[in-house]
Amino acid sequence: MSNKKKFIKDVIQQFTVKINQDEANDQLIHSLIFLGEHESYCRSYPEISDIIYHLEKDKFHILKENFALLDEITENKFAALLSNEKIAPENGKGEKN
């Protein structure tokens, strides 16, 4: 696996767990800034697609949840994290209180 694909995979993996503002997210934010500054990484569509298509179902669900890509989830945790907005707490079922 190339260094570029490994880096992209590592970033995507960080989004396959629930984003929690109470934890340190500095590494995730720095990785995203790096991606934004390096167009070749952001446009690595074959690598990105391969990584996404091979995610386990539960990890893919959390990835979609973090980006508000599910009908029942409207809060984009990714955007909230980058803009330092408060992420709404969830009840035990993954729903906001």
ZADO-1210 file (C-alpha; in nm, 4 decimals, padded with zeros to 6 digits):
<atoms>
<atom x="00.0000" y="00.0000" z="00.0000" code="MET" pos="1"/>
<atom x="00.1376" y="00.3388" z="-00.0974" code="SER" pos="2"/>
<atom x="00.2042" y="00.6046" z="00.1665" code="ASN" pos="3"/>
<atom x="-00.0696" y="00.8197" z="00.0129" code="LYS" pos="4"/>
<atom x="-00.3310" y="00.5426" z="00.0332" code="LYS" pos="5"/>
<atom x="-00.2243" y="00.4565" z="00.3897" code="LYS" pos="6"/>
<atom x="-00.2629" y="00.8211" z="00.4954" code="PHE" pos="7"/>
<atom x="-00.6060" y="00.8468" z="00.3325" code="ILE" pos="8"/>
<atom x="-00.7129" y="00.5182" z="00.4932" code="LYS" pos="9"/>
<atom x="-00.5979" y="00.6399" z="00.8350" code="ASP" pos="10"/>
<atom x="-00.8014" y="00.9618" z="00.7982" code="VAL" pos="11"/>
<atom x="-01.1132" y="00.7755" z="00.6860" code="ILE" pos="12"/>
<atom x="-01.0733" y="00.5308" z="00.9746" code="GLN" pos="13"/>
<atom x="-01.0818" y="00.8252" z="01.2163" code="GLN" pos="14"/>
<atom x="-01.4328" y="00.9016" z="01.0879" code="PHE" pos="15"/>
<atom x="-01.5549" y="00.5454" z="01.1399" code="THR" pos="16"/>
<atom x="-01.5818" y="00.6039" z="01.5139" code="VAL" pos="17"/>
<atom x="-01.8238" y="00.8454" z="01.6754" code="LYS" pos="18"/>
<atom x="-01.6769" y="01.1926" z="01.6947" code="ILE" pos="19"/>
<atom x="-01.6633" y="01.3124" z="02.0530" code="ASN" pos="20"/>
<atom x="-01.5662" y="01.6685" z="02.1374" code="GLN" pos="21"/>
<atom x="-01.4523" y="01.5631" z="02.4819" code="ASP" pos="22"/>
<atom x="-01.1620" y="01.3751" z="02.3247" code="GLU" pos="23"/>
<atom x="-00.8565" y="01.5274" z="02.1616" code="ALA" pos="24"/>
<atom x="-00.9279" y="01.5741" z="01.7919" code="ASN" pos="25"/>
<atom x="-00.6151" y="01.7727" z="01.7043" code="ASP" pos="26"/>
<atom x="-00.4660" y="01.4915" z="01.4929" code="GLN" pos="27"/>
<atom x="-00.7887" y="01.4567" z="01.2959" code="LEU" pos="28"/>
<atom x="-00.8097" y="01.8311" z="01.2336" code="ILE" pos="29"/>
<atom x="-00.4436" y="01.8490" z="01.1265" code="HIS" pos="30"/>
<atom x="-00.4962" y="01.5549" z="00.8907" code="SER" pos="31"/>
<atom x="-00.7952" y="01.7286" z="00.7331" code="LEU" pos="32"/>
<atom x="-00.6014" y="02.0529" z="00.6923" code="ILE" pos="33"/>
<atom x="-00.3219" y="01.8560" z="00.5240" code="PHE" pos="34"/>
<atom x="-00.5735" y="01.6959" z="00.2870" code="LEU" pos="35"/>
<atom x="-00.7160" y="02.0367" z="00.2010" code="GLY" pos="36"/>
<atom x="-00.3711" y="02.1662" z="00.1141" code="GLU" pos="37"/>
<atom x="-00.2708" y="01.8660" z="-00.1007" code="HIS" pos="38"/>
<atom x="-00.5055" y="01.8332" z="-00.3944" code="GLU" pos="39"/>
<atom x="-00.3547" y="01.5055" z="-00.5113" code="SER" pos="40"/>
<atom x="-00.4693" y="01.3366" z="-00.1899" code="TYR" pos="41"/>
<atom x="-00.8232" y="01.4743" z="-00.2147" code="CYS" pos="42"/>
<atom x="-00.8482" y="01.3663" z="-00.5771" code="ARG" pos="43"/>
<atom x="-00.7239" y="01.0124" z="-00.5175" code="SER" pos="44"/>
<atom x="-01.0657" y="00.8803" z="-00.6150" code="TYR" pos="45"/>
<atom x="-00.9639" y="00.5191" z="-00.6852" code="PRO" pos="46"/>
<atom x="-00.7901" y="00.4897" z="-00.3475" code="GLU" pos="47"/>
<atom x="-01.0710" y="00.6642" z="-00.1594" code="ILE" pos="48"/>
<atom x="-01.3372" y="00.4523" z="-00.3299" code="SER" pos="49"/>
<atom x="-01.1497" y="00.1304" z="-00.2577" code="ASP" pos="50"/>
<atom x="-01.1182" y="00.2176" z="00.1111" code="ILE" pos="51"/>
<atom x="-01.4848" y="00.3221" z="00.1450" code="ILE" pos="52"/>
<atom x="-01.6192" y="00.0171" z="-00.0407" code="TYR" pos="53"/>
<atom x="-01.4241" y="-00.2155" z="00.1864" code="HIS" pos="54"/>
<atom x="-01.5428" y="-00.0682" z="00.5164" code="LEU" pos="55"/>
<atom x="-01.7415" y="-00.2930" z="00.7473" code="GLU" pos="56"/>
<atom x="-02.1127" y="-00.2139" z="00.7489" code="LYS" pos="57"/>
<atom x="-02.1152" y="-00.0694" z="01.1019" code="ASP" pos="58"/>
<atom x="-01.8109" y="00.1510" z="01.0317" code="LYS" pos="59"/>
<atom x="-01.9686" y="00.2763" z="00.7083" code="PHE" pos="60"/>
<atom x="-02.2861" y="00.3605" z="00.9039" code="HIS" pos="61"/>
<atom x="-02.0877" y="00.5677" z="01.1577" code="ILE" pos="62"/>
<atom x="-01.8988" y="00.7398" z="00.8744" code="LEU" pos="63"/>
<atom x="-02.2307" y="00.8434" z="00.7170" code="LYS" pos="64"/>
<atom x="-02.3623" y="00.9502" z="01.0586" code="GLU" pos="65"/>
<atom x="-02.0609" y="01.1756" z="01.1215" code="ASN" pos="66"/>
<atom x="-02.1242" y="01.3539" z="00.7905" code="PHE" pos="67"/>
<atom x="-02.5043" y="01.3752" z="00.8387" code="ALA" pos="68"/>
<atom x="-02.5684" y="01.1468" z="00.5425" code="LEU" pos="69"/>
<atom x="-02.8451" y="00.9504" z="00.7156" code="LEU" pos="70"/>
<atom x="-03.2091" y="01.0583" z="00.7035" code="ASP" pos="71"/>
<atom x="-03.2440" y="01.0422" z="01.0819" code="GLU" pos="72"/>
<atom x="-02.9217" y="01.2369" z="01.1501" code="ILE" pos="73"/>
<atom x="-02.9115" y="01.6036" z="01.0559" code="THR" pos="74"/>
<atom x="-02.6093" y="01.7207" z="01.2545" code="GLU" pos="75"/>
<atom x="-02.2872" y="01.7238" z="01.0556" code="ASN" pos="76"/>
<atom x="-02.0318" y="01.6389" z="01.3254" code="LYS" pos="77"/>
<atom x="-01.7460" y="01.6938" z="01.0839" code="PHE" pos="78"/>
<atom x="-01.8532" y="02.0533" z="01.0169" code="ALA" pos="79"/>
<atom x="-01.9221" y="02.1136" z="01.3865" code="ALA" pos="80"/>
<atom x="-01.5775" y="01.9860" z="01.4791" code="LEU" pos="81"/>
<atom x="-01.4020" y="02.2119" z="01.2289" code="LEU" pos="82"/>
<atom x="-01.6029" y="02.5193" z="01.3284" code="SER" pos="83"/>
<atom x="-01.5666" y="02.4409" z="01.7005" code="ASN" pos="84"/>
<atom x="-01.9443" y="02.4164" z="01.7467" code="GLU" pos="85"/>
<atom x="-02.0908" y="02.2054" z="02.0228" code="LYS" pos="86"/>
<atom x="-02.1986" y="01.8564" z="01.9136" code="ILE" pos="87"/>
<atom x="-02.5377" y="01.7643" z="02.0571" code="ALA" pos="88"/>
<atom x="-02.5268" y="01.4810" z="02.3123" code="PRO" pos="89"/>
<atom x="-02.6858" y="01.1502" z="02.2150" code="GLU" pos="90"/>
<atom x="-02.9045" y="00.9205" z="02.4180" code="ASN" pos="91"/>
<atom x="-02.8110" y="00.5521" z="02.4362" code="GLY" pos="92"/>
<atom x="-02.9608" y="00.4818" z="02.0919" code="LYS" pos="93"/>
<atom x="-02.7486" y="00.7271" z="01.8943" code="GLY" pos="94"/>
<atom x="-03.0249" y="00.9868" z="01.8879" code="GLU" pos="95"/>
<atom x="-02.9910" y="01.3417" z="02.0080" code="LYS" pos="96"/>
<atom x="-03.1520" y="01.4348" z="02.3402" code="ASN" pos="97"/>
</atoms>
